[in-house]
Amino acid sequence: MNRPTAQEFDQELLDLYDYYVHGQIDRRGFLDRAAKFAVGGLTAVALLELLSPQYAFAAQVPKDDARVSTEYLKFPSPEGSGEMRGLFAKPAGATGRLPGIVVVHENRGLNPYIEDVTRRVALAGFVAFAPDALYPVGGYPGNDDEGRALQGKLDGKKITEDFVAAVKFLHAHLACNGSLGVTGFCFGGGMANTLAWRLPDIVKAAAPYYGGQPSAENTAKIKAALLLHYAELDTRVNAGWPAYETALKAAGVRYEAFIYPKVNHGFHNDTTPRYDQAAAELSWTRTIEFFKKNLG
């Protein structure tokens, strides 16, 4: 089975898919507007299926990889949902304390792609923790459409407090040496920015991927170093970048930003056609080097 590539789809169709997965149009709206691209025997439903994640591709570090030790851990979130759960991963056989990285999923819960990314972080020499915002409603349901619907119904303020609690949990974990960073994708990129200003005395480094930006007032609270990844074709998220950059400069925040040319929102997610191998691998190399530099 070959993964379709973004080049096989019209950019307008890719943008429609982006609107759909971020709740700006519903399924019917996508199918109606995608119908004009349904040629050569394809239907709009088939196009949606082709654009959706195929998690068979999300296995750069398989679940049973002997180099990584994983387990699901529960943690308290008194200001949020009460009790939460996430995937904890560390290098197999690691005995000393290591820097920690919280990995924040997209707007659909802790799916196989984010679990794989969490194992990649551990393989790079960190302890990693990926909370599941959907745990209070049964956890990631096994497909992204249901996951998006579930996450969309949750209280956004409680979700934020759940991730704040997750950072504090990993920071205090016996396997973590207290040097902590955050990365995240899409919703998780926005959350990584949020956690940087919410917990400025804990979060030392944040590497958001195509994440929504905080206000200038909150940007001024950030003490962490930032590594910001954006996709050139992601006009929806990029609209907030100029104001964010102005705020970062005004506040004297240490940051480096990369806008990857000719790629779409979600270019790091290797389970969808929007994946771009060159941009994904370059950005990930930069991310790991950034964390090693800033977390030790």
N, C-alpha and C positions, 0 to 999 in steps of 0.2 A: 504494500500500500504506500503510494507516494503522497507526500504532503503537498497540497496545492500552494502556489505562491501568489503573492499580492499582484504580481505582474499579469496574472491570468484574469484579473477582474478589473472592471472599470472603476476609476477612483470614486465616482459618484456612488457606486454600489458599496464600496468600502466605507464611505462616509455614512451611508444609510445604515449599514450594520453598526457602526459606532454609535449613531443616534439610538438605535434599537437597544443595544446592550447597556446604554446609560440612561434608559428610561425616557428619552426625548420623543420617541414614537413607540407605539405598541406593536405587537406581532402583526396584527392586521395591517397597520400602517406600513410596516416594512414590506410585507408581501405585496400590497397594492402598488407601492412605488418601485419595488424590485421587478415587477412583472415585465417591464420593457426590456430588461436584461436577460429574460428567460428565453433564450433562443437555442436552436440546435437540439431540440428535444428536452432541454432542461426546463423545470418548473421553478417558480419562485421559492417553493418549499425546498426543492433540491438545492437551490443556491444558498439558502439559509443553512442547510445542513453542511454544505461545503465550507462555509465561512465559520462555522462553529467549532469549538475545540474538539480535537481527537486525542484523548489522553493516552493513547498507545504511544504517542510520540514523547510523552513526558517521563522519560526514564533514563536521563543522563547518569543518575546515581540510583540504581534500583533499590527497592525497599529492603532486599536481603543482602545488600552490599556489605561485605565483611569489614570494610574500612570505616564504617560509620555505625554508631550505636544510637538507636532511637527508642523513644517511649512517649506515650501520651501522659501528660501531667495536668492535674487540676490545680487551680489557684484561686484565691479569694478576690472578689471584686466588690467590696462593700459599697462603693459609690455607684456601681453599675448594676450588673445582673446578678450579683450575689456570688455564684460559683461559676467559674469558667474552665475551659480546657484548651490545651494546645499541644502541638508536636514539639518535643524536645530532642535535639540531636547534638552529638558531639563526636569527635574522632574516637574510633574504637581504641580502647586501651589507654586513653588519656587519664593521667592520674593527678597532675597538677591543675591549678586553676587557670582558666583561659579567658580572653576577652569574649564578651557576649554580644550577639546580634539578634534583635527582634525582627522577624520577617512578617510583613503585613500583607495579607491577601488582597485580591481585587474585590469588586462589589458583589461577590457570590459565595463567600465562605472559603474554607480551607480545602481547596480542590487538589487533585493529584499534581498539577503543575507547581503549586506553591509548596507542597510537601517535598517535591523533588528539589526545588530551589533551596529549601531548608537543609536538605542533606548535602547539597553542593557547598553551602556555607560551612557546615561542619567539616567537610572534606578539606576545606581551605585552612582549617586549623582554629576554628572558633567553636564556642558553644552557641547553638542557635535555638530560638524558640519562636514558633509560629502559632499564635492563638487563633481560634475559630470563633468569629463573631456570632456564628449560627448555633453555637453549643446550647444556648438557652432554649432553642426551638428544635433540638434534636441533632444539630450538627449539619455539616454539608450533606445535602440529600442525595448526591450521586449524579446530579446533572446541573448544569449552570443555569438553565431557565428557572428551575425551581429554586435554586440557590439565590438568584437575583431577586426573585419575588419575595422570598423569606427575609432577606437582608433589608429590602425596601420597606418592609412592614415594622422593622425594629425601631426603637427609639434611638435616634442618632446621638443624643447626649449620653445615653447609657453605653452605646458602642464605644464612644471616645473614652469614657471612664474605664471600660473593660481593657482597652489597650494601654491606658495609663497604668492600670494595675498590673498588666503583663510585663511592662518595662520594670516596674518595681520588683516584681517577682523574680525576674531573671537577674536583676542587679544584685539581689540578696541571695541568690542560689549558691550553694556551696561549690559548684563547678565553675562559677564565674568569678573572675578576679576583680570585678567592680568597674572595669573599663568597658563601656557599653555603647553600641551603635544601633541604628535602625535603618532598614531598607524596606521598600514597599512599592507596589505596582498599581497604577490607576487609583482606585479608592485608597489603596495602601500607600501610594506616593503622597497623596494629600495628608494621610494620617501620619506619615513619617515627618512631614513638615510640621504638623500639629504637635507631635510628641517632642520635637526639638524645642518648641517654645513653651510647652506645658511643663517640661521637666528639664530646664536648662542646666541644672546642677547634676544631672545624671547622664543625659544623652550627650556624648562627646562628639559623635559624628553621625550624620544622616545622609543617605543616598537614595532620594526619591526618584522613581521612574514615572514620568508623565503624570505628576501629581498636582492637584489643585493647590493654590497658593494662599498663605495666611494674609491677614490685613497688615498694613504697615505698622500699626500699633503692636501687634503680636510678633511681627518679624523682629522688632527691636529687642525682644526678650531672648532671642536665640544666642546661645554661647557656643554651640557646636560648630564644627566645620561641616560644610555642606558640599555634596557632589550631586549636581542636578542633571538629570537625563531627560531630554525632550526629543520628540519626533517632529521633523520638519513639516509633515503633512497633517499634523494633529492641531488644526486651527482652533478647535474647541478649547483645549487646555492651554495652548500657547497664547491665547488672548490675554491671560493673566500674567504672563511672564514679564513684560516690560515694567509694569508697576512693581512687581516683586523684586526685580533687579534694582530698581531705583531705591526701594526700601532697604534692601540688603546693603547697598553702598552707603546709604545714609546712616545705617546703624553700625557700620564697620564690621559686619559679619564676614567671616572667612568663607568664601564660596568659589566653586568652579562650576561652570555650566557648559554642557555640550548639547547642541542641537544636531541630531544625526540626519544627514541629507537623504531626501527621497524615501523616507520610511514613515510608517503609520503608527498611531497610538497602538500599544500592545506589541511593539516589535521584538520585545524580549521573550514573549510567550511562545514557546516552540511547539505549541499544539494547534495553532491556527495559521491560516494563510498570511496573516499580517506579520508573522515572524520574519525577521531579516537576520540571517546567520551572521553576516559580517558586523552589523551594528550591535547585535546581541552579544557576540563574543568580545568585541572591543569594549563595550560598556561594562561587561562583567569583569574583564581584566582590570579595568580602571576602578571598579567598585572594590574588588578584593584588595588591590594595591592601596587604595584610599583608606580602607579600614585597617590594614596592617600598619600604615603610616601613622594613623591617628589614634589607634587603640593599642598598638604595641603587639 
